[in-house]
Amino acid sequence: MSDRPLKIAVIAGEVSGDLLGADLIAQLKAMHQGPVELVGVGGDALEAQGLKSLFDFSELSIMGITQVLSKLPRLIKLISLTSDAIVDAKPDLLLIVDSPDFTHRVAKKVRRKLPGLPVVNYVCPSVWAWKEYRAEAMLAYVDAVLAVLPFEPEVMQRLGGPETHFVGHRLSSHTDIRHVRDARMARAVKTAGEPKTILLLPGSRGSEITQLLPVFGEAMKEFVARNGQTRFILPTVARQEARVREITRDWALRPEIVLGDEAKWRAFEEADAAIAASGTVILELALAHVPVVSTYRGDWIIRLLANRIKIWTGALPNLIADYAVVPEYFNDVLRPASVVRWAERLSHDTPQRAAMLSGYDDVWSKLQTERPAGEAGAAVVLSVLQERGKI
């Protein structure tokens, strides 16, 4: 392996993408003998690896078509700013992480100006859910895809997309998740009459919290009315704390709002069940063995386009297991009373809880790989660099 310096351009537009990118970069540094310089866009995790982000990446944390349209002028400006900065930096490789509405547009512009620059896409776009034509279109600007779900390489091959490697999911080797999982599996279910602890996870985006937290509040009241004293814990991130506190300020029954990773994982360990926003956190809960009800409310344009979505479920554990492990409530069918009844069944020793935990074991098994995702991803990146004569 060469010890020449490497300059890697990296773009991550979400907290989860920032963590994935940072994990891969850390492994790349460990595997490459020379120094690794970073340029691009990311958050705290990538900045801890030496990236000086071109702008605050939280500007890209938007959800729904209406939000994209409302911020389109700024997004267009950021796409140009980012692509121009990467072209000027002349990196050895561009790593785009998730957030395809932004990262792929940047990659296209960069590829036009630097046609010889290798591009690796970490987190396969959900071409299996809708817009299948995107897979083949990616051939023009992506050299390799790092998939976090085991079925994605076959899908990309069938759709004629770039070479795709299943590297595993960062969460399957996450130390805190493994600790929580072990602790929960060793613990007995609470006996009848013991107060329950329900975990509330309304998402990390402002739009998710605004849409879902009022529903969770109604569910809290009904759960207590039906089950008596209950502890509700709501982990959130610092940038959303004020929003969460404002929404819950006048509630007669308020959840415990906690901040930071340590408090979050402690809440995971203590919870009897969870009510959560559809997304990566549903997979976190599955791997940690926390029974959950998945919820989601999309904007009005997403609702109009619902018939174009081909995937049968929005919950990652269901996709990985290939059967319904986690119950889901979307849009108009998301009602507090339905969520409450599932939370009751999942927080007690019931057949529904046992079936879900068995499904979680299937998910866990399918995500296990020979080496951690970051290490496997870094190996692919180094292979692409070698093929292009960069190292």
Salt bridges, closest charged atoms under 4 A:
GLU14 OE2 - ARG205 NH2 3.04
GLU59 OE1 - ARG74 NE 2.82
ASP84 OD1 - LYS113 NZ 3.24
ASP92 OD1 - ARG4 NH2 3.34
ASP101 OD1 - ARG105 NH1 3.94
GLU132 OE1 - LYS310 NZ 3.81
ASP143 OD2 - ARG111 NH2 2.72
ASP143 OD1 - ARG388 NH2 2.53
GLU154 OE2 - ARG158 NE 3.80
GLU163 OE2 - HIS165 NE2 3.71
GLU208 OE2 - ARG205 NH1 3.40
GLU218 OE2 - LYS221 NZ 3.21
GLU222 OE2 - ARG341 NH1 3.08
GLU241 OE2 - ARG245 NE 2.87
GLU246 OE2 - ARG249 NH2 3.33
ASP250 OD1 - ARG249 NE 3.68
GLU256 OE2 - ARG231 NE 2.75
GLU262 OE2 - ARG266 NH1 3.79
GLU269 OE1 - HIS179 NE2 3.57
GLU270 OE1 - ARG231 NH1 2.92
ASP272 OD2 - LYS190 NZ 3.04
GLU284 OE1 - LYS264 NZ 2.87
ASP332 OD1 - ARG303 NH1 2.90
GLU344 OE2 - ARG226 NE 2.61
ASP361 OD1 - ARG181 NH2 3.42
ASP361 OD1 - HIS289 NE2 2.91
GLU375 OE2 - ARG371 NH1 3.86
